[in-house]
Amino acid sequence: KGPRYIAVNFRDNANSPLIKVRKVPCYIIVYFRNNTISPFIKVRKAPRYIAVYFRDNTISPFFKIRKVPCYVAVN
């Protein structure tokens, strides 16, 4: 089976139509500009950093968001 991806459009918080979402992560951690961390919530704002925990409890690298719209695909 192929790899699992999730894509986030940080302009309207919608999934990217270019990439199919085959596996939804269990948790999403968002670091906002004031360096505070939100609980396990859905992405509702445009964060500077995003980390995705998949079902195997691994964490993806942090991606710096410098401009919008921004599409990030996480394996």
PDB file of N, H, CA, C and O in Angstrom:
ATOM      1  N   LYS A   1       0.834  -1.193   0.000  1.00  0.00           N
ATOM      2  CA  LYS A   1       0.000   0.000   0.000  1.00  0.00           C
ATOM      3  C   LYS A   1       0.871   1.247   0.000  1.00  0.00           C
ATOM      4  O   LYS A   1       2.002   1.233   0.486  1.00  0.00           O
ATOM      5  N   GLY A   2       0.333   2.309  -0.545  1.00  0.00           N
ATOM      6  H   GLY A   2      -0.586   2.321  -0.940  1.00  0.00           H
ATOM      7  CA  GLY A   2       1.099   3.538  -0.660  1.00  0.00           C
ATOM      8  C   GLY A   2       1.233   4.274   0.657  1.00  0.00           C
ATOM      9  O   GLY A   2       0.624   3.882   1.653  1.00  0.00           O
ATOM     10  N   PRO A   3       2.019   5.331   0.675  1.00  0.00           N
ATOM     11  CA  PRO A   3       2.186   6.127   1.892  1.00  0.00           C
ATOM     12  C   PRO A   3       0.920   6.891   2.232  1.00  0.00           C
ATOM     13  O   PRO A   3       0.023   7.040   1.402  1.00  0.00           O
ATOM     14  N   ARG A   4       0.860   7.368   3.454  1.00  0.00           N
ATOM     15  H   ARG A   4       1.589   7.247   4.129  1.00  0.00           H
ATOM     16  CA  ARG A   4      -0.314   8.088   3.924  1.00  0.00           C
ATOM     17  C   ARG A   4       0.006   9.570   4.008  1.00  0.00           C
ATOM     18  O   ARG A   4       1.058   9.958   4.517  1.00  0.00           O
ATOM     19  N   TYR A   5      -0.899  10.392   3.509  1.00  0.00           N
ATOM     20  H   TYR A   5      -1.753  10.077   3.096  1.00  0.00           H
ATOM     21  CA  TYR A   5      -0.655  11.822   3.489  1.00  0.00           C
ATOM     22  C   TYR A   5      -1.857  12.575   4.030  1.00  0.00           C
ATOM     23  O   TYR A   5      -2.987  12.087   4.008  1.00  0.00           O
ATOM     24  N   ILE A   6      -1.581  13.778   4.516  1.00  0.00           N
ATOM     25  H   ILE A   6      -0.664  14.174   4.534  1.00  0.00           H
ATOM     26  CA  ILE A   6      -2.646  14.733   4.802  1.00  0.00           C
ATOM     27  C   ILE A   6      -2.144  16.096   4.364  1.00  0.00           C
ATOM     28  O   ILE A   6      -1.006  16.471   4.647  1.00  0.00           O
ATOM     29  N   ALA A   7      -2.991  16.828   3.680  1.00  0.00           N
ATOM     30  H   ALA A   7      -3.916  16.524   3.451  1.00  0.00           H
ATOM     31  CA  ALA A   7      -2.602  18.140   3.178  1.00  0.00           C
ATOM     32  C   ALA A   7      -3.504  19.197   3.784  1.00  0.00           C
ATOM     33  O   ALA A   7      -4.711  18.994   3.919  1.00  0.00           O
ATOM     34  N   VAL A   8      -2.916  20.327   4.148  1.00  0.00           N
ATOM     35  H   VAL A   8      -1.936  20.492   4.039  1.00  0.00           H
ATOM     36  CA  VAL A   8      -3.681  21.397   4.773  1.00  0.00           C
ATOM     37  C   VAL A   8      -3.469  22.685   4.005  1.00  0.00           C
ATOM     38  O   VAL A   8      -2.336  23.088   3.742  1.00  0.00           O
ATOM     39  N   ASN A   9      -4.568  23.323   3.650  1.00  0.00           N
ATOM     40  H   ASN A   9      -5.488  22.995   3.864  1.00  0.00           H
ATOM     41  CA  ASN A   9      -4.500  24.647   3.037  1.00  0.00           C
ATOM     42  C   ASN A   9      -4.653  25.656   4.152  1.00  0.00           C
ATOM     43  O   ASN A   9      -5.717  25.765   4.760  1.00  0.00           O
ATOM     44  N   PHE A  10      -3.581  26.400   4.423  1.00  0.00           N
ATOM     45  H   PHE A  10      -2.717  26.312   3.929  1.00  0.00           H
ATOM     46  CA  PHE A  10      -3.596  27.284   5.579  1.00  0.00           C
ATOM     47  C   PHE A  10      -4.362  28.575   5.336  1.00  0.00           C
ATOM     48  O   PHE A  10      -4.466  29.410   6.235  1.00  0.00           O
ATOM     49  N   ARG A  11      -4.895  28.747   4.143  1.00  0.00           N
ATOM     50  H   ARG A  11      -4.810  28.069   3.413  1.00  0.00           H
ATOM     51  CA  ARG A  11      -5.700  29.949   3.909  1.00  0.00           C
ATOM     52  C   ARG A  11      -7.115  29.747   4.430  1.00  0.00           C
ATOM     53  O   ARG A  11      -7.648  30.612   5.125  1.00  0.00           O
ATOM     54  N   ASP A  12      -7.720  28.633   4.108  1.00  0.00           N
ATOM     55  H   ASP A  12      -7.288  27.930   3.543  1.00  0.00           H
ATOM     56  CA  ASP A  12      -9.100  28.395   4.544  1.00  0.00           C
ATOM     57  C   ASP A  12      -9.217  27.115   5.364  1.00  0.00           C
ATOM     58  O   ASP A  12     -10.322  26.649   5.645  1.00  0.00           O
ATOM     59  N   ASN A  13      -8.049  26.536   5.755  1.00  0.00           N
ATOM     60  H   ASN A  13      -7.152  26.914   5.527  1.00  0.00           H
ATOM     61  CA  ASN A  13      -8.033  25.334   6.589  1.00  0.00           C
ATOM     62  C   ASN A  13      -8.735  24.152   5.927  1.00  0.00           C
ATOM     63  O   ASN A  13      -9.260  23.266   6.600  1.00  0.00           O
ATOM     64  N   ALA A  14      -8.733  24.156   4.608  1.00  0.00           N
ATOM     65  H   ALA A  14      -8.306  24.876   4.060  1.00  0.00           H
ATOM     66  CA  ALA A  14      -9.356  23.057   3.887  1.00  0.00           C
ATOM     67  C   ALA A  14      -8.281  22.111   3.364  1.00  0.00           C
ATOM     68  O   ALA A  14      -7.124  22.498   3.200  1.00  0.00           O
ATOM     69  N   ASN A  15      -8.668  20.894   3.111  1.00  0.00           N
ATOM     70  H   ASN A  15      -9.608  20.579   3.244  1.00  0.00           H
ATOM     71  CA  ASN A  15      -7.726  19.937   2.555  1.00  0.00           C
ATOM     72  C   ASN A  15      -7.382  20.320   1.122  1.00  0.00           C
ATOM     73  O   ASN A  15      -8.222  20.832   0.381  1.00  0.00           O
ATOM     74  N   SER A  16      -6.145  20.065   0.750  1.00  0.00           N
ATOM     75  H   SER A  16      -5.464  19.649   1.352  1.00  0.00           H
ATOM     76  CA  SER A  16      -5.724  20.362  -0.601  1.00  0.00           C
ATOM     77  C   SER A  16      -6.400  19.403  -1.577  1.00  0.00           C
ATOM     78  O   SER A  16      -6.385  18.192  -1.356  1.00  0.00           O
ATOM     79  N   PRO A  17      -6.987  19.919  -2.645  1.00  0.00           N
ATOM     80  CA  PRO A  17      -7.620  19.036  -3.625  1.00  0.00           C
ATOM     81  C   PRO A  17      -6.596  18.262  -4.443  1.00  0.00           C
ATOM     82  O   PRO A  17      -6.956  17.328  -5.159  1.00  0.00           O
ATOM     83  N   LEU A  18      -5.314  18.643  -4.344  1.00  0.00           N
ATOM     84  H   LEU A  18      -5.023  19.402  -3.762  1.00  0.00           H
ATOM     85  CA  LEU A  18      -4.296  17.996  -5.147  1.00  0.00           C
ATOM     86  C   LEU A  18      -3.826  16.683  -4.544  1.00  0.00           C
ATOM     87  O   LEU A  18      -3.241  15.851  -5.238  1.00  0.00           O
ATOM     88  N   ILE A  19      -4.078  16.496  -3.261  1.00  0.00           N
ATOM     89  H   ILE A  19      -4.553  17.172  -2.698  1.00  0.00           H
ATOM     90  CA  ILE A  19      -3.599  15.304  -2.578  1.00  0.00           C
ATOM     91  C   ILE A  19      -4.754  14.639  -1.855  1.00  0.00           C
ATOM     92  O   ILE A  19      -5.504  15.288  -1.127  1.00  0.00           O
ATOM     93  N   LYS A  20      -4.888  13.350  -2.062  1.00  0.00           N
ATOM     94  H   LYS A  20      -4.279  12.822  -2.654  1.00  0.00           H
ATOM     95  CA  LYS A  20      -5.942  12.618  -1.382  1.00  0.00           C
ATOM     96  C   LYS A  20      -5.539  12.349   0.065  1.00  0.00           C
ATOM     97  O   LYS A  20      -4.398  11.991   0.355  1.00  0.00           O
ATOM     98  N   VAL A  21      -6.498  12.530   0.957  1.00  0.00           N
ATOM     99  H   VAL A  21      -7.426  12.822   0.722  1.00  0.00           H
ATOM    100  CA  VAL A  21      -6.241  12.234   2.359  1.00  0.00           C
ATOM    101  C   VAL A  21      -6.590  10.772   2.607  1.00  0.00           C
ATOM    102  O   VAL A  21      -7.761  10.395   2.655  1.00  0.00           O
ATOM    103  N   ARG A  22      -5.551   9.958   2.764  1.00  0.00           N
ATOM    104  H   ARG A  22      -4.600  10.264   2.725  1.00  0.00           H
ATOM    105  CA  ARG A  22      -5.761   8.527   2.913  1.00  0.00           C
ATOM    106  C   ARG A  22      -5.790   8.100   4.378  1.00  0.00           C
ATOM    107  O   ARG A  22      -6.291   7.027   4.714  1.00  0.00           O
ATOM    108  N   LYS A  23      -5.250   8.947   5.236  1.00  0.00           N
ATOM    109  H   LYS A  23      -4.842   9.818   4.962  1.00  0.00           H
ATOM    110  CA  LYS A  23      -5.186   8.588   6.649  1.00  0.00           C
ATOM    111  C   LYS A  23      -5.198   9.858   7.480  1.00  0.00           C
ATOM    112  O   LYS A  23      -4.314  10.704   7.353  1.00  0.00           O
ATOM    113  N   VAL A  24      -6.194   9.983   8.320  1.00  0.00           N
ATOM    114  H   VAL A  24      -6.912   9.295   8.423  1.00  0.00           H
ATOM    115  CA  VAL A  24      -6.304  11.177   9.145  1.00  0.00           C
ATOM    116  C   VAL A  24      -5.542  10.949  10.438  1.00  0.00           C
ATOM    117  O   VAL A  24      -5.718   9.916  11.084  1.00  0.00           O
ATOM    118  N   PRO A  25      -4.687  11.909  10.833  1.00  0.00           N
ATOM    119  CA  PRO A  25      -3.927  11.738  12.065  1.00  0.00           C
ATOM    120  C   PRO A  25      -4.831  11.803  13.289  1.00  0.00           C
ATOM    121  O   PRO A  25      -5.905  12.405  13.271  1.00  0.00           O
ATOM    122  N   CYS A  26      -4.359  11.164  14.345  1.00  0.00           N
ATOM    123  H   CYS A  26      -3.487  10.675  14.359  1.00  0.00           H
ATOM    124  CA  CYS A  26      -5.150  11.168  15.569  1.00  0.00           C
ATOM    125  C   CYS A  26      -5.068  12.513  16.277  1.00  0.00           C
ATOM    126  O   CYS A  26      -6.042  12.974  16.873  1.00  0.00           O
ATOM    127  N   TYR A  27      -3.898  13.137  16.204  1.00  0.00           N
ATOM    128  H   TYR A  27      -3.108  12.763  15.720  1.00  0.00           H
ATOM    129  CA  TYR A  27      -3.697  14.380  16.931  1.00  0.00           C
ATOM    130  C   TYR A  27      -3.007  15.388  16.036  1.00  0.00           C
ATOM    131  O   TYR A  27      -2.210  15.028  15.169  1.00  0.00           O
ATOM    132  N   ILE A  28      -3.322  16.659  16.255  1.00  0.00           N
ATOM    133  H   ILE A  28      -3.969  16.951  16.960  1.00  0.00           H
ATOM    134  CA  ILE A  28      -2.628  17.752  15.571  1.00  0.00           C
ATOM    135  C   ILE A  28      -2.246  18.779  16.622  1.00  0.00           C
ATOM    136  O   ILE A  28      -3.103  19.272  17.356  1.00  0.00           O
ATOM    137  N   ILE A  29      -0.959  19.105  16.697  1.00  0.00           N
ATOM    138  H   ILE A  29      -0.263  18.705  16.101  1.00  0.00           H
ATOM    139  CA  ILE A  29      -0.491  20.101  17.645  1.00  0.00           C
ATOM    140  C   ILE A  29      -0.128  21.363  16.881  1.00  0.00           C
ATOM    141  O   ILE A  29       0.590  21.314  15.883  1.00  0.00           O
ATOM    142  N   VAL A  30      -0.631  22.489  17.358  1.00  0.00           N
ATOM    143  H   VAL A  30      -1.215  22.529  18.168  1.00  0.00           H
ATOM    144  CA  VAL A  30      -0.400  23.750  16.668  1.00  0.00           C
ATOM    145  C   VAL A  30       0.337  24.707  17.592  1.00  0.00           C
ATOM    146  O   VAL A  30      -0.088  24.959  18.719  1.00  0.00           O
ATOM    147  N   TYR A  31       1.440  25.229  17.099  1.00  0.00           N
ATOM    148  H   TYR A  31       1.786  25.024  16.184  1.00  0.00           H
ATOM    149  CA  TYR A  31       2.166  26.255  17.826  1.00  0.00           C
ATOM    150  C   TYR A  31       1.817  27.608  17.220  1.00  0.00           C
ATOM    151  O   TYR A  31       2.095  27.858  16.047  1.00  0.00           O
ATOM    152  N   PHE A  32       1.209  28.482  18.020  1.00  0.00           N
ATOM    153  H   PHE A  32       0.983  28.279  18.973  1.00  0.00           H
ATOM    154  CA  PHE A  32       0.819  29.776  17.498  1.00  0.00           C
ATOM    155  C   PHE A  32       1.950  30.782  17.667  1.00  0.00           C
ATOM    156  O   PHE A  32       2.990  30.466  18.244  1.00  0.00           O
ATOM    157  N   ARG A  33       1.745  31.982  17.167  1.00  0.00           N
ATOM    158  H   ARG A  33       0.900  32.239  16.698  1.00  0.00           H
ATOM    159  CA  ARG A  33       2.825  32.961  17.112  1.00  0.00           C
ATOM    160  C   ARG A  33       3.299  33.403  18.493  1.00  0.00           C
ATOM    161  O   ARG A  33       4.417  33.897  18.637  1.00  0.00           O
ATOM    162  N   ASN A  34       2.458  33.230  19.505  1.00  0.00           N
ATOM    163  H   ASN A  34       1.549  32.829  19.388  1.00  0.00           H
ATOM    164  CA  ASN A  34       2.887  33.625  20.847  1.00  0.00           C
ATOM    165  C   ASN A  34       3.598  32.485  21.562  1.00  0.00           C
ATOM    166  O   ASN A  34       3.754  32.501  22.783  1.00  0.00           O
ATOM    167  N   ASN A  35       4.026  31.494  20.782  1.00  0.00           N
ATOM    168  H   ASN A  35       3.900  31.481  19.791  1.00  0.00           H
ATOM    169  CA  ASN A  35       4.820  30.389  21.312  1.00  0.00           C
ATOM    170  C   ASN A  35       4.075  29.539  22.327  1.00  0.00           C
ATOM    171  O   ASN A  35       4.698  28.845  23.131  1.00  0.00           O
ATOM    172  N   THR A  36       2.756  29.585  22.297  1.00  0.00           N
ATOM    173  H   THR A  36       2.250  30.148  21.643  1.00  0.00           H
ATOM    174  CA  THR A  36       1.983  28.700  23.150  1.00  0.00           C
ATOM    175  C   THR A  36       1.524  27.503  22.324  1.00  0.00           C
ATOM    176  O   THR A  36       1.414  27.579  21.100  1.00  0.00           O
ATOM    177  N   ILE A  37       1.262  26.419  23.003  1.00  0.00           N
ATOM    178  H   ILE A  37       1.351  26.357  23.997  1.00  0.00           H
ATOM    179  CA  ILE A  37       0.840  25.205  22.318  1.00  0.00           C
ATOM    180  C   ILE A  37      -0.614  24.922  22.647  1.00  0.00           C
ATOM    181  O   ILE A  37      -1.038  25.006  23.800  1.00  0.00           O
ATOM    182  N   SER A  38      -1.350  24.592  21.632  1.00  0.00           N
ATOM    183  H   SER A  38      -1.006  24.524  20.696  1.00  0.00           H
ATOM    184  CA  SER A  38      -2.755  24.276  21.825  1.00  0.00           C
ATOM    185  C   SER A  38      -2.900  22.801  22.169  1.00  0.00           C
ATOM    186  O   SER A  38      -2.021  22.005  21.840  1.00  0.00           O
ATOM    187  N   PRO A  39      -3.986  22.424  22.819  1.00  0.00           N
ATOM    188  CA  PRO A  39      -4.258  21.004  23.024  1.00  0.00           C
ATOM    189  C   PRO A  39      -4.492  20.310  21.682  1.00  0.00           C
ATOM    190  O   PRO A  39      -4.365  20.923  20.622  1.00  0.00           O
ATOM    191  N   PHE A  40      -4.830  19.041  21.744  1.00  0.00           N
ATOM    192  H   PHE A  40      -4.933  18.542  22.605  1.00  0.00           H
ATOM    193  CA  PHE A  40      -5.047  18.288  20.510  1.00  0.00           C
ATOM    194  C   PHE A  40      -6.344  18.755  19.866  1.00  0.00           C
ATOM    195  O   PHE A  40      -7.429  18.287  20.211  1.00  0.00           O
ATOM    196  N   ILE A  41      -6.214  19.683  18.929  1.00  0.00           N
ATOM    197  H   ILE A  41      -5.333  20.063  18.649  1.00  0.00           H
ATOM    198  CA  ILE A  41      -7.377  20.270  18.282  1.00  0.00           C
ATOM    199  C   ILE A  41      -7.162  20.274  16.784  1.00  0.00           C
ATOM    200  O   ILE A  41      -6.068  19.992  16.296  1.00  0.00           O
ATOM    201  N   LYS A  42      -8.212  20.596  16.068  1.00  0.00           N
ATOM    202  H   LYS A  42      -9.101  20.825  16.465  1.00  0.00           H
ATOM    203  CA  LYS A  42      -8.100  20.741  14.629  1.00  0.00           C
ATOM    204  C   LYS A  42      -7.474  22.091  14.299  1.00  0.00           C
ATOM    205  O   LYS A  42      -7.537  23.031  15.092  1.00  0.00           O
ATOM    206  N   VAL A  43      -6.867  22.172  13.115  1.00  0.00           N
ATOM    207  H   VAL A  43      -6.816  21.409  12.471  1.00  0.00           H
ATOM    208  CA  VAL A  43      -6.245  23.421  12.700  1.00  0.00           C
ATOM    209  C   VAL A  43      -7.334  24.411  12.323  1.00  0.00           C
ATOM    210  O   VAL A  43      -8.038  24.224  11.331  1.00  0.00           O
ATOM    211  N   ARG A  44      -7.467  25.449  13.108  1.00  0.00           N
ATOM    212  H   ARG A  44      -6.894  25.601  13.914  1.00  0.00           H
ATOM    213  CA  ARG A  44      -8.481  26.459  12.842  1.00  0.00           C
ATOM    214  C   ARG A  44      -7.872  27.817  12.530  1.00  0.00           C
ATOM    215  O   ARG A  44      -8.568  28.718  12.063  1.00  0.00           O
ATOM    216  N   LYS A  45      -6.579  27.968  12.786  1.00  0.00           N
ATOM    217  H   LYS A  45      -6.014  27.235  13.165  1.00  0.00           H
ATOM    218  CA  LYS A  45      -5.882  29.212  12.508  1.00  0.00           C
ATOM    219  C   LYS A  45      -4.634  28.889  11.705  1.00  0.00           C
ATOM    220  O   LYS A  45      -4.243  27.727  11.589  1.00  0.00           O
ATOM    221  N   ALA A  46      -4.017  29.913  11.156  1.00  0.00           N
ATOM    222  H   ALA A  46      -4.335  30.857  11.250  1.00  0.00           H
ATOM    223  CA  ALA A  46      -2.803  29.704  10.377  1.00  0.00           C
ATOM    224  C   ALA A  46      -1.605  29.695  11.318  1.00  0.00           C
ATOM    225  O   ALA A  46      -1.145  30.757  11.738  1.00  0.00           O
ATOM    226  N   PRO A  47      -1.099  28.524  11.654  1.00  0.00           N
ATOM    227  CA  PRO A  47       0.013  28.445  12.597  1.00  0.00           C
ATOM    228  C   PRO A  47       1.354  28.646  11.910  1.00  0.00           C
ATOM    229  O   PRO A  47       1.465  28.531  10.689  1.00  0.00           O
ATOM    230  N   ARG A  48       2.357  28.943  12.697  1.00  0.00           N
ATOM    231  H   ARG A  48       2.267  29.037  13.689  1.00  0.00           H
ATOM    232  CA  ARG A  48       3.704  29.019  12.158  1.00  0.00           C
ATOM    233  C   ARG A  48       4.343  27.635  12.115  1.00  0.00           C
ATOM    234  O   ARG A  48       5.172  27.348  11.252  1.00  0.00           O
ATOM    235  N   TYR A  49       3.953  26.797  13.040  1.00  0.00           N
ATOM    236  H   TYR A  49       3.279  27.030  13.741  1.00  0.00           H
ATOM    237  CA  TYR A  49       4.504  25.449  13.080  1.00  0.00           C
ATOM    238  C   TYR A  49       3.368  24.455  13.237  1.00  0.00           C
ATOM    239  O   TYR A  49       2.358  24.736  13.882  1.00  0.00           O
ATOM    240  N   ILE A  50       3.548  23.311  12.645  1.00  0.00           N
ATOM    241  H   ILE A  50       4.368  23.083  12.121  1.00  0.00           H
ATOM    242  CA  ILE A  50       2.526  22.270  12.770  1.00  0.00           C
ATOM    243  C   ILE A  50       3.215  20.917  12.890  1.00  0.00           C
ATOM    244  O   ILE A  50       4.179  20.629  12.181  1.00  0.00           O
ATOM    245  N   ALA A  51       2.712  20.107  13.785  1.00  0.00           N
ATOM    246  H   ALA A  51       1.929  20.341  14.361  1.00  0.00           H
ATOM    247  CA  ALA A  51       3.225  18.750  13.943  1.00  0.00           C
ATOM    248  C   ALA A  51       2.050  17.795  13.921  1.00  0.00           C
ATOM    249  O   ALA A  51       1.012  18.054  14.530  1.00  0.00           O
ATOM    250  N   VAL A  52       2.219  16.702  13.222  1.00  0.00           N
ATOM    251  H   VAL A  52       3.062  16.492  12.727  1.00  0.00           H
ATOM    252  CA  VAL A  52       1.127  15.752  13.079  1.00  0.00           C
ATOM    253  C   VAL A  52       1.535  14.416  13.695  1.00  0.00           C
ATOM    254  O   VAL A  52       2.570  13.844  13.353  1.00  0.00           O
ATOM    255  N   TYR A  53       0.707  13.942  14.598  1.00  0.00           N
ATOM    256  H   TYR A  53      -0.134  14.407  14.876  1.00  0.00           H
ATOM    257  CA  TYR A  53       0.914  12.613  15.168  1.00  0.00           C
ATOM    258  C   TYR A  53       0.021  11.626  14.427  1.00  0.00           C
ATOM    259  O   TYR A  53      -1.199  11.787  14.399  1.00  0.00           O
ATOM    260  N   PHE A  54       0.630  10.598  13.825  1.00  0.00           N
ATOM    261  H   PHE A  54       1.621  10.466  13.848  1.00  0.00           H
ATOM    262  CA  PHE A  54      -0.153   9.584  13.160  1.00  0.00           C
ATOM    263  C   PHE A  54      -0.483   8.463  14.142  1.00  0.00           C
ATOM    264  O   PHE A  54      -0.070   8.499  15.301  1.00  0.00           O
ATOM    265  N   ARG A  55      -1.214   7.492  13.676  1.00  0.00           N
ATOM    266  H   ARG A  55      -1.549   7.463  12.734  1.00  0.00           H
ATOM    267  CA  ARG A  55      -1.698   6.443  14.566  1.00  0.00           C
ATOM    268  C   ARG A  55      -0.571   5.590  15.147  1.00  0.00           C
ATOM    269  O   ARG A  55      -0.749   4.927  16.169  1.00  0.00           O
ATOM    270  N   ASP A  56       0.587   5.613  14.490  1.00  0.00           N
ATOM    271  H   ASP A  56       0.732   6.152  13.660  1.00  0.00           H
ATOM    272  CA  ASP A  56       1.705   4.841  15.034  1.00  0.00           C
ATOM    273  C   ASP A  56       2.517   5.664  16.027  1.00  0.00           C
ATOM    274  O   ASP A  56       3.612   5.266  16.425  1.00  0.00           O
ATOM    275  N   ASN A  57       1.969   6.829  16.429  1.00  0.00           N
ATOM    276  H   ASN A  57       1.080   7.152  16.106  1.00  0.00           H
ATOM    277  CA  ASN A  57       2.573   7.661  17.457  1.00  0.00           C
ATOM    278  C   ASN A  57       3.927   8.225  17.060  1.00  0.00           C
ATOM    279  O   ASN A  57       4.780   8.463  17.915  1.00  0.00           O
ATOM    280  N   THR A  58       4.124   8.440  15.767  1.00  0.00           N
ATOM    281  H   THR A  58       3.431   8.247  15.073  1.00  0.00           H
ATOM    282  CA  THR A  58       5.337   9.121  15.324  1.00  0.00           C
ATOM    283  C   THR A  58       5.005  10.578  15.048  1.00  0.00           C
ATOM    284  O   THR A  58       3.859  10.928  14.765  1.00  0.00           O
ATOM    285  N   ILE A  59       6.018  11.414  15.135  1.00  0.00           N
ATOM    286  H   ILE A  59       6.949  11.130  15.365  1.00  0.00           H
ATOM    287  CA  ILE A  59       5.802  12.844  14.931  1.00  0.00           C
ATOM    288  C   ILE A  59       6.526  13.289  13.672  1.00  0.00           C
ATOM    289  O   ILE A  59       7.652  12.869  13.403  1.00  0.00           O
ATOM    290  N   SER A  60       5.870  14.136  12.914  1.00  0.00           N
ATOM    291  H   SER A  60       4.956  14.477  13.132  1.00  0.00           H
ATOM    292  CA  SER A  60       6.483  14.640  11.696  1.00  0.00           C
ATOM    293  C   SER A  60       7.398  15.808  12.056  1.00  0.00           C
ATOM    294  O   SER A  60       7.259  16.390  13.131  1.00  0.00           O
ATOM    295  N   PRO A  61       8.326  16.156  11.175  1.00  0.00           N
ATOM    296  CA  PRO A  61       9.153  17.337  11.429  1.00  0.00           C
ATOM    297  C   PRO A  61       8.296  18.599  11.448  1.00  0.00           C
ATOM    298  O   PRO A  61       7.179  18.624  10.932  1.00  0.00           O
ATOM    299  N   PHE A  62       8.850  19.643  12.056  1.00  0.00           N
ATOM    300  H   PHE A  62       9.758  19.623  12.476  1.00  0.00           H
ATOM    301  CA  PHE A  62       8.126  20.903  12.102  1.00  0.00           C
ATOM    302  C   PHE A  62       8.360  21.662  10.805  1.00  0.00           C
ATOM    303  O   PHE A  62       9.483  21.735  10.306  1.00  0.00           O
ATOM    304  N   PHE A  63       7.290  22.223  10.269  1.00  0.00           N
ATOM    305  H   PHE A  63       6.378  22.164  10.675  1.00  0.00           H
ATOM    306  CA  PHE A  63       7.377  22.985   9.041  1.00  0.00           C
ATOM    307  C   PHE A  63       7.108  24.449   9.352  1.00  0.00           C
ATOM    308  O   PHE A  63       6.087  24.788   9.950  1.00  0.00           O
ATOM    309  N   LYS A  64       8.029  25.313   8.943  1.00  0.00           N
ATOM    310  H   LYS A  64       8.859  25.038   8.457  1.00  0.00           H
ATOM    311  CA  LYS A  64       7.811  26.735   9.160  1.00  0.00           C
ATOM    312  C   LYS A  64       6.886  27.270   8.071  1.00  0.00           C
ATOM    313  O   LYS A  64       7.114  27.043   6.883  1.00  0.00           O
ATOM    314  N   ILE A  65       5.853  27.973   8.484  1.00  0.00           N
ATOM    315  H   ILE A  65       5.668  28.157   9.449  1.00  0.00           H
ATOM    316  CA  ILE A  65       4.907  28.548   7.537  1.00  0.00           C
ATOM    317  C   ILE A  65       5.248  30.019   7.368  1.00  0.00           C
ATOM    318  O   ILE A  65       5.111  30.799   8.310  1.00  0.00           O
ATOM    319  N   ARG A  66       5.688  30.404   6.188  1.00  0.00           N
ATOM    320  H   ARG A  66       5.800  29.770   5.422  1.00  0.00           H
ATOM    321  CA  ARG A  66       6.152  31.769   5.981  1.00  0.00           C
ATOM    322  C   ARG A  66       5.210  32.589   5.103  1.00  0.00           C
ATOM    323  O   ARG A  66       5.314  33.815   5.064  1.00  0.00           O
ATOM    324  N   LYS A  67       4.310  31.938   4.413  1.00  0.00           N
ATOM    325  H   LYS A  67       4.225  30.942   4.444  1.00  0.00           H
ATOM    326  CA  LYS A  67       3.409  32.685   3.554  1.00  0.00           C
ATOM    327  C   LYS A  67       2.148  31.880   3.319  1.00  0.00           C
ATOM    328  O   LYS A  67       2.128  30.666   3.521  1.00  0.00           O
ATOM    329  N   VAL A  68       1.087  32.565   2.890  1.00  0.00           N
ATOM    330  H   VAL A  68       1.103  33.551   2.726  1.00  0.00           H
ATOM    331  CA  VAL A  68      -0.166  31.899   2.573  1.00  0.00           C
ATOM    332  C   VAL A  68      -0.581  32.309   1.167  1.00  0.00           C
ATOM    333  O   VAL A  68      -0.271  33.425   0.748  1.00  0.00           O
ATOM    334  N   PRO A  69      -1.264  31.457   0.431  1.00  0.00           N
ATOM    335  CA  PRO A  69      -1.672  30.131   0.858  1.00  0.00           C
ATOM    336  C   PRO A  69      -0.481  29.184   0.919  1.00  0.00           C
ATOM    337  O   PRO A  69       0.478  29.336   0.162  1.00  0.00           O
ATOM    338  N   CYS A  70      -0.540  28.222   1.805  1.00  0.00           N
ATOM    339  H   CYS A  70      -1.319  28.099   2.420  1.00  0.00           H
ATOM    340  CA  CYS A  70       0.565  27.289   1.961  1.00  0.00           C
ATOM    341  C   CYS A  70       0.032  25.875   2.038  1.00  0.00           C
ATOM    342  O   CYS A  70      -0.837  25.574   2.856  1.00  0.00           O
ATOM    343  N   TYR A  71       0.542  25.026   1.203  1.00  0.00           N
ATOM    344  H   TYR A  71       1.248  25.270   0.539  1.00  0.00           H
ATOM    345  CA  TYR A  71       0.137  23.629   1.207  1.00  0.00           C
ATOM    346  C   TYR A  71       1.273  22.792   1.781  1.00  0.00           C
ATOM    347  O   TYR A  71       2.409  22.873   1.313  1.00  0.00           O
ATOM    348  N   VAL A  72       0.969  22.002   2.778  1.00  0.00           N
ATOM    349  H   VAL A  72       0.047  21.936   3.158  1.00  0.00           H
ATOM    350  CA  VAL A  72       1.981  21.153   3.383  1.00  0.00           C
ATOM    351  C   VAL A  72       1.510  19.707   3.335  1.00  0.00           C
ATOM    352  O   VAL A  72       0.428  19.378   3.821  1.00  0.00           O
ATOM    353  N   ALA A  73       2.319  18.862   2.755  1.00  0.00           N
ATOM    354  H   ALA A  73       3.198  19.129   2.360  1.00  0.00           H
ATOM    355  CA  ALA A  73       2.007  17.439   2.726  1.00  0.00           C
ATOM    356  C   ALA A  73       2.916  16.726   3.707  1.00  0.00           C
ATOM    357  O   ALA A  73       4.135  16.893   3.668  1.00  0.00           O
ATOM    358  N   VAL A  74       2.333  15.941   4.576  1.00  0.00           N
ATOM    359  H   VAL A  74       1.342  15.805   4.607  1.00  0.00           H
ATOM    360  CA  VAL A  74       3.093  15.240   5.597  1.00  0.00           C
ATOM    361  C   VAL A  74       2.967  13.747   5.370  1.00  0.00           C
ATOM    362  O   VAL A  74       1.861  13.211   5.299  1.00  0.00           O
ATOM    363  N   ASN A  75       4.095  13.083   5.257  1.00  0.00           N
ATOM    364  H   ASN A  75       4.994  13.519   5.315  1.00  0.00           H
ATOM    365  CA  ASN A  75       4.073  11.643   5.052  1.00  0.00           C
ATOM    366  C   ASN A  75       3.923  10.964   6.412  1.00  0.00           C
ATOM    367  O   ASN A  75       3.881   9.736   6.487  1.00  0.00           O
TER     368      ASN A  75
END
